[in-house]
């Protein structure tokens, strides 16, 4: 990474603090507390987390030791995050206001989805910042689930150490033998036997399962296969890591990156037995929990993706201004196509940010269910945008862009998965299209009919023949509404 020229830190070209770059549409919804924290986060990420990434990678290593323990540099960053008041920022205080753990472990939460979204963008600039302040997936979503739907015992046993950053967690939903884009296909069996629940089946892309610190899994399975409502057939349960019959077969890679020591695992459940009290919320409530978890989570993913796109844009601008690169007799910055890439990327990043922040505002004004359209727009647009911007940065670096000398290749691989995670783009496009046509069909047809009827009346009033329509007859619309 040292091959890139340094970015300006002062004077002309230096960017304004994060608190001064909040889009105008979002400014009325951001508290003074959040504004102050945004500037602290940005400084910490840019000056401490990003420089530590190379050390983190070196400490992880390249052999089997990658799955044993985790880099000490991360511990130091966690200590620093707590000193700065950057801890557990993702979780609204009202989810666990009665828990002393919040204050005991330095929680900095209590922010809206919009405010935390702005913070997530800054954390997304670094590959390790989110974990360093205990705001990394899947722990964030899992802590929200336990905080919102868990019992007092669940919170004491699992939420307390998760909030403290003492352990990590995994989320198990996707299955290898099913079309997992349709959550109703989930087939891992959850069967009640006396005071126990027995689990049989398999999961993969089990986030976090490679980490020795991963001590608890949230697992979604099929508990009522005959229920007439296919969305009430699944339940979510808490399964401690190391439970007898739970077998981790292999770690999966993403375009060759295995994300050690965190990892994504292929796991089977062979008569895994847990107490029935480990059920979350109730039988048949799994999809309800999932929607509550995934809605805000998609906002977090999207804003982190925007942060990554901003980093890629910075690398591209730095590359274009590297005086050592003079192809075909002139600097890269004088090649028109590269300037177009920078301009298009700026437009696309800023447009995506507005889409995502609008979704966050809609969630804050209601809930995730009331923001289905806005969340889908953010989920569809943002990862594709980020991949496009990163790919331009890769291309502008030539061979250097695809190797380990820049973070661009690994960034692209990571962001590419988000087009699949939390529901593939195609599912969201299909649902958004259906919702748009179903909800607006009568409105659109009625408006066009009214406009044509008014036009017909105007033709008669002004005694003007309507040659286009063959006189003054108006062509109408028919539809099954």
Order of alpha helices (4+ residues) and beta strands (2+ residues): alpha-alpha-alpha-alpha-alpha-alpha-alpha-alpha-alpha-beta-beta-beta-beta-beta-beta-beta-alpha-alpha-alpha-alpha-alpha
